[in-house]
Amino acid sequence: MQSALYIKTKVLAGNKIEIQVPEAQIGDRVDVFVILPEKTEPKKRSVIDILEEVHAKHPPKSAEEIDRQLREERDSWDS
């Protein structure tokens, strides 16, 4: 029966890996499979998409609302 050994290791300097196979003898031939981790690319969003998301969460204020907030802020300075 053919055996298999699962080993996790880190890539070393020079893009090399080192593994130890205790079950093998010097001179034995082995097959090695290297499975690289999936690298997910960051989701790219357009500026328009980002602005639409921001406006959906915080609808833009009217000029009157902004004027009222500024007036309230200025009035608080006098207190």
N, CA, C and O atoms as a DFTB+ gen file, in Angstrom:
316 C
 N C O
     1  1       0.843      -1.174       0.000
     2  2       0.000       0.000       0.000
     3  2       0.893       1.243       0.000
     4  3       1.886       1.315       0.723
     5  1       0.523       2.195      -0.809
     6  2       1.289       3.426      -0.925
     7  2       0.909       4.366       0.217
     8  3      -0.274       4.580       0.483
     9  1       1.918       4.929       0.893
    10  2       1.612       5.856       1.979
    11  2       1.745       7.296       1.519
    12  3       2.397       7.608       0.524
    13  1       1.101       8.150       2.284
    14  2       1.184       9.581       2.009
    15  2       1.467      10.287       3.324
    16  3       1.073       9.823       4.394
    17  1       2.140      11.390       3.228
    18  2       2.495      12.176       4.401
    19  2       2.120      13.620       4.101
    20  3       2.504      14.162       3.065
    21  1       1.379      14.237       4.998
    22  2       0.979      15.634       4.823
    23  2       1.840      16.484       5.742
    24  3       1.846      16.285       6.957
    25  1       2.570      17.436       5.159
    26  2       3.465      18.302       5.929
    27  2       3.200      19.748       5.541
    28  3       3.059      20.064       4.360
    29  1       3.132      20.621       6.534
    30  2       3.059      22.056       6.262
    31  2       4.425      22.632       6.590
    32  3       5.030      22.275       7.600
    33  1       4.902      23.511       5.746
    34  2       6.188      24.146       5.974
    35  2       6.160      25.559       5.421
    36  3       5.214      25.948       4.736
    37  1       7.188      26.317       5.717
    38  2       7.277      27.693       5.225
    39  2       8.318      27.770       4.122
    40  3       9.272      26.992       4.092
    41  1       8.122      28.712       3.225
    42  2       9.095      28.956       2.173
    43  2      10.268      29.707       2.810
    44  3      10.084      30.713       3.495
    45  1      11.452      29.202       2.570
    46  2      12.660      29.796       3.131
    47  2      13.281      30.778       2.150
    48  3      12.808      30.932       1.024
    49  1      14.341      31.438       2.588
    50  2      15.068      32.367       1.721
    51  2      15.467      31.651       0.442
    52  3      15.816      30.471       0.460
    53  1      15.411      32.369      -0.655
    54  2      15.737      31.769      -1.941
    55  2      14.593      30.947      -2.508
    56  3      14.793      30.150      -3.426
    57  1      13.390      31.135      -1.966
    58  2      12.190      30.404      -2.403
    59  2      12.374      28.897      -2.309
    60  3      11.959      28.157      -3.200
    61  1      13.000      28.444      -1.221
    62  2      13.244      27.015      -1.018
    63  2      12.389      26.505       0.132
    64  3      12.012      27.258       1.030
    65  1      12.094      25.217       0.087
    66  2      11.418      24.574       1.210
    67  2      12.283      23.413       1.674
    68  3      13.065      22.859       0.901
    69  1      12.137      23.053       2.927
    70  2      12.866      21.927       3.490
    71  2      11.851      21.044       4.191
    72  3      11.053      21.533       4.990
    73  1      11.872      19.752       3.903
    74  2      10.973      18.817       4.569
    75  2      11.775      17.625       5.068
    76  3      12.808      17.272       4.500
    77  1      11.288      17.016       6.130
    78  2      11.890      15.800       6.661
    79  2      10.871      14.686       6.533
    80  3       9.704      14.850       6.889
    81  1      11.327      13.544       6.017
    82  2      10.437      12.411       5.822
    83  2      10.995      11.243       6.642
    84  3      11.829      10.484       6.149
    85  1      10.538      11.097       7.887
    86  2      11.099      10.059       8.759
    87  2      10.892       8.637       8.238
    88  3      11.692       7.748       8.528
    89  1       9.819       8.418       7.470
    90  2       9.516       7.064       6.996
    91  2      10.381       6.644       5.807
    92  3      10.388       5.468       5.444
    93  1      11.107       7.575       5.198
    94  2      11.879       7.276       3.986
    95  2      13.320       6.907       4.346
    96  3      13.825       7.242       5.417
    97  1      13.948       6.214       3.422
    98  2      15.358       5.856       3.568
    99  2      16.172       6.711       2.599
   100  3      15.651       7.176       1.585
   101  1      17.421       6.913       2.909
   102  2      18.299       7.661       2.011
   103  2      18.296       6.982       0.647
   104  3      18.475       5.768       0.548
   105  1      18.094       7.767      -0.396
   106  2      18.074       7.235      -1.754
   107  2      16.687       6.868      -2.259
   108  3      16.521       6.608      -3.451
   109  1      15.664       6.841      -1.362
   110  2      14.296       6.562      -1.807
   111  2      13.821       7.687      -2.724
   112  3      14.151       8.854      -2.513
   113  1      13.063       7.331      -3.714
   114  2      12.469       8.342      -4.600
   115  2      11.079       8.660      -4.058
   116  3      10.327       7.756      -3.694
   117  1      10.747       9.929      -4.007
   118  2       9.430      10.359      -3.521
   119  2       8.861      11.389      -4.492
   120  3       9.600      12.062      -5.209
   121  1       7.570      11.495      -4.501
   122  2       6.890      12.535      -5.269
   123  2       6.491      13.633      -4.291
   124  3       5.995      13.357      -3.198
   125  1       6.710      14.869      -4.692
   126  2       6.369      16.013      -3.847
   127  2       5.386      16.893      -4.604
   128  3       5.640      17.284      -5.743
   129  1       4.275      17.197      -3.972
   130  2       3.284      18.116      -4.524
   131  2       3.309      19.378      -3.676
   132  3       3.253      19.305      -2.448
   133  1       3.391      20.515      -4.316
   134  2       3.357      21.785      -3.602
   135  2       2.064      22.485      -3.984
   136  3       1.818      22.767      -5.157
   137  1       1.247      22.759      -2.985
   138  2      -0.028      23.441      -3.216
   139  2       0.106      24.844      -2.636
   140  3       0.230      25.020      -1.424
   141  1       0.081      25.823      -3.508
   142  2       0.210      27.211      -3.074
   143  2      -1.131      27.723      -2.557
   144  3      -2.179      27.337      -3.075
   145  1      -1.110      28.588      -1.540
   146  2      -2.373      29.125      -1.032
   147  2      -3.021      30.021      -2.075
   148  3      -2.342      30.666      -2.873
   149  1      -4.343      30.046      -2.051
   150  2      -5.069      30.926      -2.961
   151  2      -4.851      32.365      -2.525
   152  3      -4.953      32.689      -1.342
   153  1      -4.556      33.203      -3.469
   154  2      -4.402      34.621      -3.161
   155  2      -5.613      35.340      -3.731
   156  3      -5.788      35.456      -4.944
   157  1      -6.433      35.813      -2.822
   158  2      -7.624      36.525      -3.269
   159  2      -7.253      37.964      -3.567
   160  3      -6.583      38.629      -2.778
   161  1      -7.693      38.420      -4.697
   162  2      -7.424      39.796      -5.070
   163  2      -8.458      40.685      -4.408
   164  3      -9.644      40.358      -4.382
   165  1      -8.004      41.817      -3.869
   166  2      -8.974      42.707      -3.245
   167  2     -10.015      43.166      -4.264
   168  3      -9.715      43.445      -5.425
   169  1     -11.232      43.230      -3.781
   170  2     -12.326      43.652      -4.649
   171  2     -12.117      45.105      -5.042
   172  3     -12.020      45.985      -4.186
   173  1     -12.049      45.346      -6.338
   174  2     -11.853      46.712      -6.820
   175  2     -13.226      47.328      -7.066
   176  3     -14.071      46.765      -7.762
   177  1     -13.420      48.510      -6.469
   178  2     -14.697      49.198      -6.629
   179  2     -14.446      50.557      -7.258
   180  3     -13.413      51.188      -7.034
   181  1     -15.391      50.976      -8.029
   182  2     -15.259      52.287      -8.651
   183  2     -15.629      53.365      -7.635
   184  3     -16.322      53.105      -6.652
   185  1     -15.159      54.558      -7.893
   186  2     -15.477      55.698      -7.033
   187  2     -16.984      55.916      -6.991
   188  3     -17.543      56.257      -5.948
   189  1     -17.627      55.721      -8.116
   190  2     -19.092      55.892      -8.183
   191  2     -19.779      54.916      -7.237
   192  3     -20.703      55.298      -6.519
   193  1     -19.334      53.644      -7.227
   194  2     -19.922      52.650      -6.324
   195  2     -19.743      53.052      -4.863
   196  3     -20.666      52.924      -4.059
   197  1     -18.551      53.538      -4.527
   198  2     -18.275      53.946      -3.150
   199  2     -19.162      55.124      -2.757
   200  3     -19.735      55.133      -1.667
   201  1     -19.280      56.116      -3.639
   202  2     -20.130      57.273      -3.335
   203  2     -21.595      56.866      -3.182
   204  3     -22.290      57.371      -2.300
   205  1     -22.061      55.965      -4.029
   206  2     -23.450      55.500      -3.912
   207  2     -23.665      54.793      -2.577
   208  3     -24.708      54.962      -1.946
   209  1     -22.687      54.003      -2.147
   210  2     -22.803      53.305      -0.862
   211  2     -22.834      54.301       0.296
   212  3     -23.634      54.158       1.220
   213  1     -21.964      55.306       0.247
   214  2     -21.938      56.320       1.306
   215  2     -23.255      57.079       1.340
   216  3     -23.807      57.304       2.417
   217  1     -23.764      57.474       0.191
   218  2     -25.026      58.220       0.147
   219  2     -26.203      57.362       0.589
   220  3     -27.172      57.881       1.143
   221  1     -26.130      56.064       0.352
   222  2     -27.213      55.183       0.800
   223  2     -27.233      55.110       2.326
   224  3     -28.302      55.054       2.932
   225  1     -26.053      55.110       2.944
   226  2     -25.976      55.033       4.416
   227  2     -26.233      56.395       5.060
   228  3     -26.841      56.478       6.128
   229  1     -25.771      57.450       4.411
   230  2     -25.904      58.808       4.933
   231  2     -26.394      59.707       3.812
   232  3     -25.590      60.290       3.084
   233  1     -27.704      59.822       3.669
   234  2     -28.228      60.655       2.573
   235  2     -27.697      62.083       2.672
   236  3     -27.530      62.609       3.772
   237  1     -27.432      62.707       1.537
   238  2     -26.915      64.080       1.565
   239  2     -27.923      65.022       2.219
   240  3     -29.134      64.827       2.123
   241  1     -27.396      66.041       2.882
   242  2     -28.253      67.007       3.570
   243  2     -28.588      68.148       2.628
   244  3     -27.838      68.477       1.708
   245  1     -29.722      68.726       2.888
   246  2     -30.138      69.882       2.080
   247  2     -29.361      71.116       2.542
   248  3     -28.765      71.122       3.619
   249  1     -29.379      72.143       1.722
   250  2     -28.699      73.399       2.068
   251  2     -29.273      73.971       3.353
   252  3     -28.539      74.522       4.173
   253  1     -30.598      73.840       3.533
   254  2     -31.234      74.356       4.747
   255  2     -30.738      73.623       5.991
   256  3     -30.486      74.245       7.023
   257  1     -30.597      72.299       5.892
   258  2     -30.105      71.515       7.034
   259  2     -28.668      71.912       7.388
   260  3     -28.322      72.040       8.562
   261  1     -27.851      72.101       6.373
   262  2     -26.458      72.490       6.605
   263  2     -26.403      73.873       7.242
   264  3     -25.651      74.090       8.192
   265  1     -27.203      74.818       6.719
   266  2     -27.244      76.172       7.298
   267  2     -27.677      76.128       8.759
   268  3     -27.107      76.822       9.601
   269  1     -28.690      75.306       9.059
   270  2     -29.181      75.189      10.436
   271  2     -28.079      74.645      11.344
   272  3     -27.877      75.155      12.446
   273  1     -27.361      73.609      10.888
   274  2     -26.288      73.037      11.707
   275  2     -25.164      74.043      11.932
   276  3     -24.619      74.122      13.033
   277  1     -24.815      74.805      10.911
   278  2     -23.777      75.828      11.056
   279  2     -24.213      76.913      12.040
   280  3     -23.429      77.368      12.873
   281  1     -25.485      77.320      11.926
   282  2     -26.012      78.348      12.822
   283  2     -25.971      77.844      14.270
   284  3     -25.577      78.579      15.175
   285  1     -26.380      76.586      14.485
   286  2     -26.353      76.009      15.836
   287  2     -24.922      75.929      16.368
   288  3     -24.674      76.199      17.543
   289  1     -24.001      75.563      15.514
   290  2     -22.605      75.480      15.938
   291  2     -22.059      76.861      16.320
   292  3     -21.388      77.013      17.340
   293  1     -22.356      77.855      15.491
   294  2     -21.890      79.227      15.783
   295  2     -22.524      79.750      17.073
   296  3     -21.865      80.414      17.874
   297  1     -23.801      79.444      17.263
   298  2     -24.493      79.891      18.481
   299  2     -23.867      79.246      19.718
   300  3     -23.833      79.860      20.784
   301  1     -23.375      78.022      19.584
   302  2     -22.789      77.345      20.748
   303  2     -21.458      77.981      21.148
   304  3     -21.025      77.830      22.290
   305  1     -20.800      78.694      20.220
   306  2     -19.543      79.361      20.554
   307  2     -19.759      80.509      21.533
   308  3     -18.878      80.827      22.332
   309  1     -20.918      81.120      21.467
   310  2     -21.211      82.263      22.319
   311  2     -21.587      81.846      23.726
   312  3     -21.559      82.666      24.643
   313  1     -21.930      80.610      23.907
   314  2     -22.405      80.148      25.229
   315  2     -21.268      79.923      26.193
   316  3     -21.498      79.537      27.339
